[in-house]
Amino acid sequence: MAEYHRLSVVGLGCGSPGLLNGQAMDALRQSDAVFVSNRLSSLLDWHPCVIGMKDIASSLDEIESRLKTCDVAVAVSGDPGIFSFLGRLKERLGDRRGAFAENIGVVPGISSVQYLFAELQESWSDAVIISAHGRVINDAEIMRAVSENRKTVIFCDPVRNPEWVCGILTRYIDSFMEEEERGSVRIAIGENLSRDGQRILRAAAEEAAGLAAAEGPFASPSIVAVFNDTPSEQPRARPRDEDFIRSDVPMTCQEVRSAALDELNLSRDSIVWDVGSGSGSVAVACSMVCRDGEVCAIERSREAVGLILRNRRKFRSFNLRVFEGSAPDIMQGPSGLPGHPDSPGLPVPTHVFVGGSGGRLRDILRHIAGLGAGIKVVVSAVTLRTIAEVSDMFTDPVLFTEPEVLSISVARSRPLGSSSLIAARNPVMLWSSRTVGENKEKM
């Protein structure tokens, strides 16, 4: 015999009683108790035992307790398969339920995505769906989704509302879109869908901020759909030198850049500092790997900063922030350039690449060592002075551990008359190590 009575997870649709299907009504009627959020309780005022859900932890406790004595329904907004309470119920009850899988039923509902796209007379089969409802989500995630997909849907909450989404779209247009592309992006905002006070607004994305200011505030929950007729192509896994906008600003060549990425061994959520970023080629390449993380380019040259911003725009490196100033001074608490409202200062890194130090390599490495243990640091060295300094620092067991050296020598062909000449480039040494942790006495 199953440990629990029957549990039904029922989709209520997006608010209108008319959207409740027959299967949902049957499951609700057959349940002895129905749990539902207070916002949707009016849909169930006919049921003799409706229990309003409070915080998640206490609701899970009470649902599990009731299941031991009677059949229970948990009513969720929209469809249970899209950002609902279903996942938390499975996490809580899954490991200990025995034959409980036979006693659970999931009843689909009409989600706000389905409803909005039906009103817009659009298909949503190719839409990417993001929920900002009660979740931590950053600008870069939304910008990337809008840039790379024809249709993006964002579920909103009272804080991450349509006005917030419109602000992100405005920054996306201003910082990353060319003039001729701007008419290809448009938005639709759905509020109180299927209920009294329903409102659906449509506009070009570049008018989004003005629309939000004129029409807001929007009721919660709301939903935003963004349509992009010309989504960007997926970037190369590792861009080549000719892909970048160039100038006289030094750039780490593609062979060294690729080796540096291998030495850094980044994860999708890594936080990277690119110190002495130059043209930004390493920072851009890192941003392609750390799609859920952040990359901070630190550069003292005004010309180079301008070039980094141009390459950031070209590659749509949404998670790349640029800091103008000299290291390590700027590491004490700088502010990023406009267009990045998240954190005004540098976050603590998980990885650091030092491509240029302005003669202050020891100070830079001491500062990084003081940020904590386990930070992976890779230094590009092409001069004897840099080699000597990084060797001295990385072999200090109080500051760094696991030092390694990779020497790179590259030769490429170039035209010479009717033939080709194999021309060598300057050798580069990549030094890598990890920080031990702060030691104020030593530092």
Residue pairs with C-beta under 8 A, 6 or more apart in sequence:
1 99
2 97
2 98
2 99
2 100
2 102
2 103
3 68
3 96
3 97
3 98
3 99
3 100
4 64
4 67
4 68
4 93
4 97
4 100
4 103
5 67
5 68
5 69
5 70
5 71
5 72
5 103
6 31
6 71
6 72
6 103
6 104
6 105
7 63
7 67
7 71
7 72
7 73
7 74
7 89
7 93
7 100
7 103
7 104
7 105
8 27
8 28
8 30
8 31
8 71
8 72
8 73
8 74
8 104
8 105
8 106
8 107
9 73
9 74
9 76
9 80
9 84
9 85
9 86
9 89
9 104
9 105
9 106
9 107
10 24
10 27
10 28
10 73
10 74
10 75
10 76
10 80
10 107
10 109
11 24
11 76
11 77
11 78
11 79
11 80
11 84
11 107
11 108
11 109
11 110
11 111
12 19
12 20
12 24
12 36
12 40
12 43
12 75
12 76
12 77
12 78
12 109
13 19
13 20
13 21
13 24
13 77
13 78
13 109
13 110
13 111
13 115
13 194
14 77
14 78
14 109
14 110
14 111
14 112
14 115
14 193
14 194
14 195
15 40
15 43
15 77
15 192
15 193
15 194
15 195
16 194
16 195
17 43
18 194
19 109
19 110
19 115
19 194
20 43
20 109
21 107
21 108
21 109
21 110
23 107
24 107
24 109
27 73
27 105
27 107
28 34
28 44
28 47
28 73
28 75
29 47
30 71
31 71
31 72
31 73
32 49
32 66
32 70
32 71
32 72
33 49
33 50
33 51
33 66
33 70
33 71
33 72
33 73
34 44
34 47
34 49
34 50
34 51
34 72
34 73
34 74
34 75
35 51
35 52
35 53
35 59
35 62
35 63
35 72
35 73
35 74
35 75
36 43
36 44
36 50
36 51
36 52
36 53
36 74
36 75
37 52
37 53
37 77
38 52
38 53
39 77
40 75
40 77
41 50
41 52
43 75
44 50
44 75
51 62
51 66
53 59
56 85
56 88
60 88
60 89
60 92
63 72
63 74
63 89
64 92
64 93
66 72
67 93
74 85
74 89
76 84
76 85
76 86
76 109
77 84
77 109
77 112
77 221
78 84
78 109
78 110
78 111
78 112
78 113
79 108
79 109
79 110
79 111
79 114
80 86
80 106
80 107
80 108
80 109
81 106
81 108
82 111
82 113
82 129
83 129
83 131
83 133
83 155
86 106
93 100
94 100
110 194
112 155
112 190
112 193
112 221
112 223
113 124
113 127
113 129
113 153
113 223
114 124
115 190
115 193
115 194
116 153
116 188
116 190
116 193
116 200
116 223
116 225
117 123
117 124
117 127
117 225
119 190
119 193
119 200
120 188
120 200
120 202
120 225
122 151
122 225
122 227
124 151
124 153
126 149
126 150
126 151
127 149
127 151
127 152
127 153
127 225
128 145
128 149
128 151
128 152
128 153
129 152
129 153
129 155
130 137
130 141
130 142
130 145
130 152
130 153
130 154
130 155
131 137
131 154
131 155
132 142
132 154
132 155
132 156
132 157
132 160
132 164
132 165
133 155
133 156
133 157
133 160
133 221
134 157
135 160
137 160
138 319
138 342
139 168
139 171
139 318
139 340
139 341
139 342
140 294
140 318
140 319
141 292
142 152
142 154
142 165
142 168
142 172
143 168
143 171
143 172
143 176
143 316
143 318
144 291
144 316
144 318
144 319
145 152
146 152
146 169
146 172
146 185
146 226
146 228
147 172
147 176
147 228
147 231
147 232
147 316
147 318
148 231
148 232
148 234
149 228
149 231
150 227
150 228
150 229
150 231
151 225
151 226
151 227
151 228
152 225
152 226
152 228
153 223
153 224
153 225
153 226
154 165
154 223
154 224
154 225
154 226
155 221
155 223
156 162
156 164
156 165
156 218
156 220
156 221
156 222
156 223
156 224
157 220
157 221
158 220
161 216
161 217
161 218
161 220
161 222
162 189
162 191
162 212
162 216
162 218
162 222
162 224
163 212
163 213
163 216
163 217
163 218
165 187
165 208
165 224
165 226
166 187
166 208
166 209
166 211
166 212
166 224
167 209
167 212
169 185
169 187
169 205
169 208
169 209
169 226
170 206
170 208
170 209
171 339
171 341
172 205
172 318
173 182
173 185
173 205
173 206
174 339
175 313
175 339
176 313
176 316
176 318
177 185
181 230
182 204
182 205
182 206
183 204
183 206
184 228
184 229
184 230
185 204
185 205
185 206
185 226
185 227
185 228
185 229
186 202
186 203
186 204
186 205
186 226
186 227
187 202
187 203
187 204
187 205
187 208
187 211
187 224
187 225
187 226
187 227
188 200
188 201
188 202
188 224
188 225
188 227
189 199
189 200
189 201
189 202
189 211
189 215
189 218
189 222
189 223
189 224
189 225
190 198
190 199
190 200
190 222
190 223
190 224
190 225
191 197
191 198
191 199
191 200
191 201
191 218
191 219
191 222
192 198
192 199
192 219
193 200
193 223
197 219
199 215
199 218
201 211
201 215
203 211
205 226
212 218
232 316
235 288
235 315
235 316
236 243
237 288
238 254
238 257
238 258
238 261
238 285
238 288
239 254
239 281
239 284
239 285
239 288
239 315
240 254
241 251
241 253
241 254
241 281
243 315
244 251
244 279
244 280
244 281
244 284
244 311
244 314
245 279
245 307
245 310
245 311
245 314
246 279
247 279
247 303
247 307
249 278
249 279
249 301
249 303
249 304
249 307
250 278
250 279
250 356
251 278
251 279
251 281
252 260
252 278
252 281
252 282
252 355
252 380
253 410
253 425
255 408
255 410
256 380
256 408
256 410
256 428
256 430
257 281
257 282
257 285
259 406
259 408
259 430
260 282
260 353
260 378
260 380
260 430
261 282
261 285
261 286
261 289
263 378
263 404
263 406
263 430
263 432
264 270
264 272
264 286
264 351
264 353
264 376
264 378
264 432
265 376
266 272
266 286
266 289
266 290
266 293
266 351
267 289
267 290
267 293
267 350
268 289
268 290
268 291
268 292
268 293
269 290
269 292
269 293
270 286
270 289
270 290
270 293
270 350
270 351
271 290
271 293
271 294
271 295
271 296
271 347
271 348
271 349
271 350
271 351
272 283
272 286
272 290
272 293
272 294
272 295
272 296
272 349
272 350
272 351
272 352
272 353
273 296
273 298
273 346
273 349
273 351
273 352
273 353
273 368
274 280
274 282
274 283
274 286
274 295
274 296
274 297
274 298
274 353
274 355
275 298
275 327
275 352
275 353
275 354
275 355
275 356
275 357
275 364
276 298
276 299
276 300
276 327
276 354
276 355
276 356
276 357
276 358
277 283
277 297
277 298
277 299
277 304
277 308
277 322
277 355
277 356
278 299
278 304
278 307
278 308
278 355
278 356
279 304
279 307
279 308
279 311
280 297
280 299
280 304
280 307
280 308
280 311
280 312
280 320
280 322
281 311
282 353
282 355
283 295
283 296
283 297
283 308
283 312
283 317
283 320
284 311
284 312
284 315
284 317
284 320
286 295
286 351
286 353
287 295
287 315
287 317
287 318
287 319
287 320
288 315
288 317
290 319
291 319
293 319
293 350
294 319
294 320
294 321
294 347
295 317
295 319
295 320
295 321
296 320
296 321
296 322
296 323
296 336
296 346
296 347
296 349
297 308
297 320
297 321
297 322
297 323
298 323
298 325
298 327
298 330
298 331
298 346
299 305
299 308
299 322
299 323
299 324
300 324
300 325
300 326
300 327
300 358
302 324
305 322
305 324
305 337
308 322
309 322
309 337
311 317
312 320
312 322
321 336
321 337
321 340
322 336
322 337
323 330
323 334
323 335
323 336
323 337
323 346
324 330
324 337
325 334
326 358
326 360
327 357
327 358
327 360
327 364
327 367
328 360
328 363
328 364
328 366
328 367
330 346
331 346
331 364
331 367
333 345
333 346
334 345
334 346
335 344
335 345
336 343
336 344
336 345
348 371
348 372
349 368
349 371
349 375
350 374
350 375
350 376
351 375
351 376
351 377
351 378
352 368
352 375
352 376
352 377
352 378
353 377
353 378
353 379
353 380
354 361
354 364
354 365
354 377
354 378
354 379
354 380
355 380
357 364
357 386
361 379
361 386
361 389
361 390
361 393
362 389
362 392
362 393
365 377
365 379
365 390
365 393
365 394
365 399
365 400
366 393
366 399
366 443
368 375
368 377
368 435
369 399
369 400
369 435
369 436
369 437
369 438
369 439
369 443
370 438
370 440
370 443
371 435
371 438
372 435
372 437
372 438
373 434
373 435
373 436
373 437
374 434
374 435
375 434
375 435
376 432
376 433
376 434
377 400
377 432
377 433
377 434
377 435
378 430
378 431
378 432
379 386
379 390
379 394
379 430
379 431
379 432
380 428
380 429
380 430
381 387
381 390
381 428
381 429
381 430
381 431
382 426
382 427
382 428
382 429
387 429
387 431
390 431
391 431
393 399
393 400
394 400
394 403
394 431
394 433
395 403
396 442
397 436
398 436
398 439
398 442
399 435
399 436
399 439
399 442
399 443
400 433
400 434
400 435
400 436
401 433
401 434
401 435
401 436
402 432
402 433
402 434
403 431
403 432
403 433
404 431
404 432
404 433
405 429
405 430
405 431
405 432
406 429
406 430
406 432
407 427
407 428
407 429
407 430
408 427
408 428
408 429
408 430
409 424
409 425
409 427
410 424
410 425
411 422
411 423
411 424
411 425
412 422
412 423
412 425
413 420
413 421
413 422
413 423
414 420
414 421
414 423
415 421
